[in-house]
Amino acid sequence: MAKLIVNGQVVEQFFDASLSQYAVAQIVTENFGEDSTFSVELTVDEALQKSRQVVRTNLEQQVADSESILGTTSDTVHLLLNELSGFVNKLSAAQSLAEMRSSTTSLKAAIGDIETQVANGSLSFPYQTKGQSDVMNDIIARANGVDAVIKAQ
């Protein structure tokens, strides 16, 4: 839990970190006087959570709401699933190198230019900024978490 520090002294060991700065200022003024100074010391987990919330708020304000982002993600997965299915079916039926190359036509038309856009900097993905290792750890943790909940039902 967060700590509330007023005039250099810890006055609350288990402080609610979700309170707004304005609300904390009111509490401090009411309990310690108008000239009091204060700070809230967050735990590492609370600081991470607060940082994530700031990023999510900025995304919602500057890019799209969560439902729209989820919709775009869903569209992306469906496009890839359809194209990959077509590719696998054509590739498995190919009898020659020419037929193998031909099997990539639809997939290349759908997503082939993405690699070029990433290479020239006109497109970047969040996982590149976050770091692939961190993203993989998130994927694994969420997959295991969801699986555990499903198994417990």
DOMI-399100 format. One line per field, with one value per residue (C-alpha): residue number from 1; residue in three letters; x negated, y negated, z negated. Coordinates in steps of 0.2 Angstrom, whole numbers. Each point is the difference from the previous one (the first is absolute). Layout:
// DOMI-399100
num	c(NUM, ...)
residuo	c(ALA, ...)
u	c(X, ...)
v	c(Y, ...)
w	c(Z, ...)
***
This chain:
// DOMI-399100
num	c(1, 2, 3, 4, 5, 6, 7, 8, 9, 10, 11, 12, 13, 14, 15, 16, 17, 18, 19, 20, 21, 22, 23, 24, 25, 26, 27, 28, 29, 30, 31, 32, 33, 34, 35, 36, 37, 38, 39, 40, 41, 42, 43, 44, 45, 46, 47, 48, 49, 50, 51, 52, 53, 54, 55, 56, 57, 58, 59, 60, 61, 62, 63, 64, 65, 66, 67, 68, 69, 70, 71, 72, 73, 74, 75, 76, 77, 78, 79, 80, 81, 82, 83, 84, 85, 86, 87, 88, 89, 90, 91, 92, 93, 94, 95, 96, 97, 98, 99, 100, 101, 102, 103, 104, 105, 106, 107, 108, 109, 110, 111, 112, 113, 114, 115, 116, 117, 118, 119, 120, 121, 122, 123, 124, 125, 126, 127, 128, 129, 130, 131, 132, 133, 134, 135, 136, 137, 138, 139, 140, 141, 142, 143, 144, 145, 146, 147, 148, 149, 150, 151, 152, 153)
residuo	c(MET, ALA, LYS, LEU, ILE, VAL, ASN, GLY, GLN, VAL, VAL, GLU, GLN, PHE, PHE, ASP, ALA, SER, LEU, SER, GLN, TYR, ALA, VAL, ALA, GLN, ILE, VAL, THR, GLU, ASN, PHE, GLY, GLU, ASP, SER, THR, PHE, SER, VAL, GLU, LEU, THR, VAL, ASP, GLU, ALA, LEU, GLN, LYS, SER, ARG, GLN, VAL, VAL, ARG, THR, ASN, LEU, GLU, GLN, GLN, VAL, ALA, ASP, SER, GLU, SER, ILE, LEU, GLY, THR, THR, SER, ASP, THR, VAL, HIS, LEU, LEU, LEU, ASN, GLU, LEU, SER, GLY, PHE, VAL, ASN, LYS, LEU, SER, ALA, ALA, GLN, SER, LEU, ALA, GLU, MET, ARG, SER, SER, THR, THR, SER, LEU, LYS, ALA, ALA, ILE, GLY, ASP, ILE, GLU, THR, GLN, VAL, ALA, ASN, GLY, SER, LEU, SER, PHE, PRO, TYR, GLN, THR, LYS, GLY, GLN, SER, ASP, VAL, MET, ASN, ASP, ILE, ILE, ALA, ARG, ALA, ASN, GLY, VAL, ASP, ALA, VAL, ILE, LYS, ALA, GLN)
u	c(0, -5, -7, 7, -14, 4, -13, -13, 8, 9, 17, 9, -8, 15, 6, 12, -11, 16, 5, -2, -13, 14, 8, -16, -4, 17, -3, -17, 7, 14, -11, -17, 4, -2, -19, -3, -10, 3, -5, 7, -14, 6, -5, -8, 16, 10, -12, 1, 19, 1, -12, 11, 15, -8, -4, 17, 8, -11, 4, 18, -1, -12, 2, 17, 10, -3, 14, -6, -18, 8, 10, -16, -9, 14, 0, -19, 1, 15, -10, -16, 10, 9, -16, -10, 13, 0, -19, -1, 13, -8, -18, 5, 7, -15, -9, -14, -10, 10, 16, -8, -4, 17, 8, -7, 9, 15, -10, -13, 14, 8, -15, -16, -4, 0, -18, -5, 10, -8, -17, 2, 7, 18, 7, -4, 8, 3, -10, -15, 0, 5, -13, 4, -6, 12, 14, -3, 0, 17, 7, -6, 6, 17, 2, -4, 11, 15, -3, -1, 17, 8, -8, 7, 18)
v	c(0, -18, -11, -18, -11, -17, -13, 13, 13, 16, -2, 14, 17, 7, -14, 2, -5, -1, -17, -15, -13, -12, 12, 3, -19, -2, 14, -8, -17, 5, 11, -9, -18, -10, -3, 19, 8, 18, 14, 17, 14, 14, 18, 7, 9, -16, -10, 12, 1, -19, -1, 13, -10, -16, 9, 7, -16, -8, 14, -3, -19, 0, 16, 10, 7, 17, 8, -8, 7, 17, -1, -4, 14, 12, -6, 3, 18, 4, -6, 9, 16, 0, -4, 13, 13, -3, 0, 17, 8, -6, 4, 18, 3, -7, 13, -12, -14, -11, 5, -3, -18, -2, 5, -16, -12, -4, -1, -11, -12, -1, -3, 1, -19, 0, 5, -14, -13, 6, 0, -18, -6, -5, 14, 5, 12, -2, 16, -7, -15, 11, 13, 17, 9, -10, 3, 18, 1, -10, 13, 15, -8, -4, 17, 9, -11, 3, 18, 2, -9, 11, 16, -5, -1)
w	c(0, 3, -14, -3, -6, -7, -5, 2, -12, 5, -6, 8, 5, 9, 11, 14, 16, 11, -9, 12, -4, -4, -13, -8, -1, -9, -12, -5, -1, -11, -12, 0, 5, 16, -1, 0, 14, 5, 12, 3, 1, 12, -1, 16, 5, -3, 10, 15, -1, 0, 15, 9, -4, 7, 16, 2, -3, 13, 13, -3, 2, 15, 9, -3, -14, -6, 10, 16, -3, -4, 16, 10, -8, 4, 18, 1, -8, 12, 15, -5, -3, 16, 10, -9, 2, 19, 0, -9, 11, 16, -6, -6, 17, 10, 11, 6, -5, 11, -8, -18, 6, 7, -17, -8, 12, -10, -17, 8, 7, -17, -11, 11, -1, -19, -1, 11, -10, -16, 8, 7, -17, 7, -11, -18, -11, -19, -4, 8, -12, -15, 4, 7, -16, -11, 12, 1, -19, 0, 12, -10, -16, 7, 9, -16, -11, 12, 1, -19, -2, 14, -8, -17, 6)
***
